[in-house]
Amino acid sequence: MTVSAPAPTAAPPLVSVVLLTYNRRQFLERSLAAAIAQDYPHLEVVVVDNASADDTAAYVATHFPMVRLVRNPRNLFFTGGMNAGIRAARGELLLLLTDDVVLERDYVAKLVPLLQQVPDLALLAGVLYDADTGTVRCAGGRVQFGVDVIRIVHDIPVPAAPQRETLCPVPYVPPTLTLARRAALDAVGAFDDDFKFTGEDIDLVLKLQRRGYRIALYPAAAAYHLPPVTMQYRENETIDFHMEKNVFLLYFKFAPLATLLGFLGYRYAWLAKQLGLMLLGRRRPLGRATWRAHIWWIGHLPRLAAKRWQMQRWQYRVAGG
């Protein structure tokens, strides 16, 4: 993807940093400080607190009075929290950010001119490095549907230093350090709240592509991922349920029909085998999360069919010009 030097403008567009946080004040302090310190001249910062139990909201209100604070009455998970922040933000460009990512000072300033120059570019991200080791965690990727699993394949190498000033088209960037065009997010309904968390990143990039938008990486921009401290505040059954349920969601929305049918056949052959082993006393009962996920998709089949039809209509319209 080739871009020319940015044309002069009367004023840079307003960029809203939408920073989602939940019970990780020790991370938020670093992430928020880096967001406020951006050297881009026309910036607002919106912090969305998902009803944290560690006084995050009070801390932000006291120590960062210059930011806009959205206090959700309960944990709306990733999709609901981000959507609340997007609604509250005023910018035409949105930097989607989570509390475990720290931006370099020039991150926003590097990305904005590039996004402005490519009208159909919906998402643009820099390279995400590990904050402790400096190794690359994500430099874009691609989504791969398997028989029973969906993977984000991170096999796109970071260009050598002379080529890092080049805009690189990629099929996937994570929505945790990504500059987004509001008009593109509005066109696809932002994040699908049926996902809650896990899989919502894949859903967003795939439906943007179905609407004809492009996604890119700019390797000269850098951000750093803070290592996780604990997962104790999460309920394991909740995680397992959404992870299993969201696989069904993604297959129904985006997989080719043959792949979808193969997935359902494989999944229920596996389920029948597990039930047989349970009756023979050769395995423990399946967890509640597995049963909930299978019951969920059957109960929501009409809605899943409607979502699939919408994705297909978008794809047909783009293909037809």
C-alpha positions as CSV (number, residue, x, y, z in Angstrom):
1,M,0.0,0.0,0.0
2,T,1.6,3.2,-1.2
3,V,0.8,6.6,0.3
4,S,2.0,10.1,-0.5
5,A,3.0,12.9,1.8
6,P,0.0,14.2,3.7
7,A,-1.6,17.3,2.3
8,P,-1.7,20.4,4.6
9,T,-5.0,20.7,6.5
10,A,-6.5,23.6,8.5
11,A,-6.6,21.5,11.7
12,P,-5.8,17.9,12.6
13,P,-8.8,15.7,13.2
14,L,-9.9,15.0,16.8
15,V,-8.6,11.7,18.0
16,S,-10.4,10.0,20.9
17,V,-8.4,7.5,22.9
18,V,-10.9,5.0,24.2
19,L,-9.2,3.2,27.1
20,L,-11.0,0.2,28.6
21,T,-10.1,-0.9,32.1
22,Y,-11.3,-3.5,34.6
23,N,-9.6,-4.2,38.0
24,R,-6.1,-3.5,36.8
25,R,-5.3,-0.1,38.3
26,Q,-1.6,-1.0,38.4
27,F,-1.6,-1.3,34.6
28,L,-3.9,1.6,34.0
29,E,-1.5,4.0,35.6
30,R,1.1,3.4,33.0
31,S,-1.2,3.0,30.0
32,L,-3.2,6.2,30.8
33,A,-0.1,8.2,31.5
34,A,1.3,7.2,28.1
35,A,-2.0,8.0,26.4
36,I,-2.1,11.5,27.9
37,A,1.5,12.1,27.0
38,Q,0.9,11.6,23.2
39,D,2.5,14.4,21.2
40,Y,-0.5,14.6,18.9
41,P,-2.1,18.1,19.3
42,H,-5.8,17.4,19.1
43,L,-6.6,14.5,21.5
44,E,-9.2,13.5,24.0
45,V,-8.8,10.6,26.4
46,V,-11.9,8.6,27.4
47,V,-11.4,6.0,30.2
48,V,-14.1,3.4,30.4
49,D,-14.2,1.6,33.8
50,N,-16.1,-1.7,33.7
51,A,-17.3,-1.4,37.3
52,S,-13.9,-2.2,38.8
53,A,-13.7,-3.3,42.5
54,D,-10.3,-1.7,43.1
55,D,-11.3,2.0,43.1
56,T,-10.1,2.5,39.6
57,A,-12.8,5.1,38.8
58,A,-12.0,7.1,42.0
59,Y,-8.3,7.0,41.2
60,V,-8.8,8.3,37.6
61,A,-11.2,11.0,38.8
62,T,-8.7,12.2,41.4
63,H,-5.4,11.9,39.6
64,F,-6.4,12.4,35.9
65,P,-9.2,15.1,36.0
66,M,-8.4,16.0,32.4
67,V,-9.8,12.8,31.0
68,R,-13.4,11.9,30.4
69,L,-14.5,9.0,32.7
70,V,-17.3,6.6,31.8
71,R,-18.4,4.6,34.8
72,N,-20.3,1.5,33.7
73,P,-22.7,0.3,36.4
74,R,-21.6,-3.3,35.9
75,N,-19.0,-5.2,34.0
76,L,-20.0,-5.0,30.3
77,F,-17.0,-7.0,29.2
78,F,-14.9,-6.0,26.3
79,T,-17.6,-5.4,23.7
80,G,-20.0,-3.5,25.9
81,G,-17.3,-1.5,27.5
82,M,-15.7,-0.5,24.2
83,N,-19.0,0.3,22.7
84,A,-19.8,2.6,25.6
85,G,-16.5,4.4,25.1
86,I,-17.1,4.8,21.4
87,R,-20.5,6.3,22.0
88,A,-19.1,8.7,24.6
89,A,-16.1,9.7,22.4
90,R,-16.3,12.8,20.2
91,G,-13.5,12.2,17.7
92,E,-13.9,11.2,14.1
93,L,-10.9,8.9,14.7
94,L,-10.7,6.5,17.6
95,L,-7.7,4.9,19.2
96,L,-9.0,1.7,20.8
97,L,-6.8,0.8,23.7
98,T,-6.8,-1.5,26.7
99,D,-5.2,-0.9,30.1
100,D,-2.3,-3.4,29.5
101,V,-0.9,-1.6,26.5
102,V,1.6,1.4,26.7
103,L,2.0,3.6,23.6
104,E,5.2,5.3,22.5
105,R,4.8,9.0,22.7
106,D,4.6,9.5,18.9
107,Y,2.2,6.6,18.3
108,V,-0.9,8.6,17.4
109,A,0.9,11.3,15.5
110,K,2.5,8.6,13.2
111,L,-0.8,6.9,12.5
112,V,-3.2,9.7,11.9
113,P,-1.8,11.1,8.6
114,L,-1.7,7.7,7.1
115,L,-5.3,6.8,8.0
116,Q,-6.5,10.1,6.6
117,Q,-4.9,9.5,3.2
118,V,-6.5,6.1,2.5
119,P,-10.3,6.5,2.5
120,D,-11.2,2.8,2.7
121,L,-8.6,2.1,5.5
122,A,-10.7,1.3,8.6
123,L,-8.1,0.0,11.1
124,L,-4.4,0.9,11.4
125,A,-2.0,-0.3,14.1
126,G,1.6,-0.3,15.0
127,V,3.7,-3.3,16.2
128,L,3.0,-4.6,19.7
129,Y,6.1,-5.6,21.6
130,D,6.5,-7.4,25.0
131,A,7.2,-4.7,27.6
132,D,9.7,-7.0,29.4
133,T,11.6,-8.7,26.6
134,G,11.1,-6.4,23.7
135,T,10.1,-9.3,21.5
136,V,7.3,-8.9,18.9
137,R,3.9,-10.0,20.2
138,C,1.8,-8.9,17.2
139,A,2.7,-7.4,13.9
140,G,-0.6,-8.1,12.2
141,G,-1.9,-11.6,11.3
142,R,-4.5,-13.5,9.4
143,V,-7.6,-15.4,10.5
144,Q,-7.7,-19.2,9.7
145,F,-10.8,-21.4,10.1
146,G,-10.0,-25.0,10.8
147,V,-12.2,-28.0,11.3
148,D,-13.1,-27.2,14.9
149,V,-11.0,-24.1,15.8
150,I,-10.3,-20.6,14.6
151,R,-6.8,-19.3,14.8
152,I,-5.1,-15.9,14.4
153,V,-1.9,-16.8,12.6
154,H,0.9,-14.4,13.4
155,D,3.3,-15.3,10.6
156,I,3.8,-11.8,9.2
157,P,7.4,-10.7,9.8
158,V,8.3,-7.2,10.9
159,P,10.1,-5.4,8.0
160,A,13.7,-4.5,8.4
161,A,14.4,-1.0,9.5
162,P,14.6,0.7,6.1
163,Q,11.1,-0.6,5.2
164,R,9.4,0.2,8.5
165,E,8.1,3.5,7.1
166,T,5.8,1.6,4.7
167,L,2.1,1.0,5.2
168,C,1.6,-2.8,5.2
169,P,-1.8,-4.3,4.3
170,V,-2.7,-7.1,6.7
171,P,-5.9,-9.1,7.3
172,Y,-5.9,-8.7,11.1
173,V,-4.8,-6.2,13.8
174,P,-5.9,-6.4,17.4
175,P,-8.4,-3.8,18.6
176,T,-6.3,-3.0,21.7
177,L,-3.9,-0.5,20.2
178,T,-5.6,0.3,16.9
179,L,-6.6,3.6,15.3
180,A,-10.0,3.3,13.8
181,R,-12.2,5.3,11.5
182,R,-15.5,6.1,13.3
183,A,-17.4,6.0,10.1
184,A,-16.2,2.5,9.4
185,L,-17.1,1.3,12.9
186,D,-20.6,2.9,12.6
187,A,-21.0,1.1,9.3
188,V,-20.6,-2.3,10.9
189,G,-22.2,-1.6,14.3
190,A,-18.9,-1.4,16.2
191,F,-18.4,-4.5,18.4
192,D,-21.0,-7.3,18.4
193,D,-22.1,-7.5,22.0
194,D,-23.1,-11.2,21.6
195,F,-19.4,-11.9,22.0
196,K,-18.8,-10.2,25.3
197,F,-15.1,-11.1,25.1
198,T,-12.8,-13.4,23.1
199,G,-13.4,-13.6,19.4
200,E,-14.7,-10.0,19.1
201,D,-11.4,-8.9,17.5
202,I,-11.8,-11.5,14.7
203,D,-15.5,-10.6,14.3
204,L,-14.6,-6.9,13.9
205,V,-11.9,-7.3,11.2
206,L,-13.9,-9.8,9.2
207,K,-17.1,-7.7,9.1
208,L,-15.1,-4.6,8.2
209,Q,-13.6,-6.6,5.3
210,R,-17.1,-7.7,4.3
211,R,-18.0,-4.1,4.0
212,G,-15.1,-3.4,1.7
213,Y,-12.7,-1.8,4.2
214,R,-9.0,-2.4,4.5
215,I,-6.7,-3.0,7.5
216,A,-3.1,-2.1,7.7
217,L,0.0,-2.2,9.9
218,Y,2.6,0.6,10.2
219,P,5.7,-1.0,11.6
220,A,7.4,2.4,12.5
221,A,4.8,2.9,15.3
222,A,5.3,0.9,18.5
223,A,3.4,-0.1,21.6
224,Y,4.2,-2.4,24.5
225,H,2.2,-5.1,26.2
226,L,2.4,-5.4,30.0
227,P,2.6,-9.0,31.2
228,P,-0.4,-10.3,33.1
229,V,-0.3,-10.4,36.8
230,T,-3.3,-12.5,37.7
231,M,-6.5,-14.0,36.3
232,Q,-8.1,-14.5,39.7
233,Y,-10.8,-11.9,39.3
234,R,-12.3,-13.8,36.4
235,E,-14.7,-16.7,36.7
236,N,-13.4,-19.7,34.9
237,E,-16.8,-21.0,33.8
238,T,-17.6,-17.6,32.3
239,I,-14.4,-17.6,30.3
240,D,-15.0,-21.1,29.1
241,F,-18.6,-20.5,28.1
242,H,-17.8,-17.4,26.0
243,M,-14.8,-19.0,24.4
244,E,-16.9,-22.0,23.3
245,K,-20.0,-20.0,22.4
246,N,-18.0,-17.5,20.4
247,V,-16.6,-20.3,18.2
248,F,-20.2,-21.0,17.1
249,L,-20.8,-17.3,16.5
250,L,-17.8,-16.9,14.3
251,Y,-18.5,-20.1,12.2
252,F,-22.1,-19.1,11.7
253,K,-21.3,-15.5,10.7
254,F,-18.2,-16.0,8.4
255,A,-17.4,-19.6,7.6
256,P,-18.2,-20.9,4.1
257,L,-21.3,-23.2,4.2
258,A,-19.3,-26.4,3.7
259,T,-16.9,-25.4,6.5
260,L,-19.8,-24.5,8.8
261,L,-21.5,-27.9,8.1
262,G,-18.2,-29.7,8.6
263,F,-17.7,-27.9,11.9
264,L,-21.1,-28.8,13.2
265,G,-20.7,-32.4,12.2
266,Y,-17.3,-32.7,13.8
267,R,-18.5,-30.9,17.0
268,Y,-21.5,-33.2,17.5
269,A,-19.5,-36.4,16.6
270,W,-17.1,-35.3,19.4
271,L,-20.0,-34.6,21.8
272,A,-21.5,-38.0,21.1
273,K,-18.1,-39.7,21.8
274,Q,-17.8,-37.8,25.1
275,L,-21.3,-38.8,26.2
276,G,-20.4,-42.5,25.3
277,L,-17.3,-42.3,27.4
278,M,-19.2,-40.7,30.3
279,L,-21.8,-43.6,30.2
280,L,-18.9,-46.1,30.3
281,G,-17.4,-44.3,33.2
282,R,-14.2,-43.5,31.3
283,R,-14.4,-39.7,31.6
284,R,-15.7,-37.1,33.9
285,P,-18.9,-35.3,33.0
286,L,-18.6,-32.4,30.6
287,G,-18.4,-29.0,32.2
288,R,-21.4,-26.6,32.4
289,A,-19.7,-24.2,30.0
290,T,-19.7,-26.8,27.2
291,W,-23.4,-27.6,27.7
292,R,-24.3,-23.9,28.0
293,A,-22.5,-23.1,24.7
294,H,-24.3,-25.8,22.8
295,I,-27.7,-24.9,24.2
296,W,-27.0,-21.2,23.5
297,W,-26.4,-21.6,19.8
298,I,-29.5,-23.8,19.3
299,G,-31.6,-21.3,21.2
300,H,-30.3,-18.4,19.2
301,L,-30.3,-20.1,15.8
302,P,-32.7,-17.6,14.1
303,R,-30.5,-14.7,15.2
304,L,-27.3,-16.5,14.1
305,A,-29.0,-17.1,10.7
306,A,-29.8,-13.4,10.4
307,K,-26.3,-12.4,11.2
308,R,-24.9,-14.8,8.6
309,W,-27.3,-13.4,6.0
310,Q,-26.2,-9.9,6.8
311,M,-22.6,-10.8,6.3
312,Q,-23.3,-12.5,3.0
313,R,-25.3,-9.4,1.8
314,W,-22.4,-7.1,2.6
315,Q,-20.0,-9.4,0.8
316,Y,-22.2,-9.6,-2.3
317,R,-22.6,-5.9,-2.5
318,V,-18.8,-5.3,-2.3
319,A,-18.2,-8.0,-4.9
320,G,-20.8,-6.5,-7.2
321,G,-19.2,-3.1,-7.0
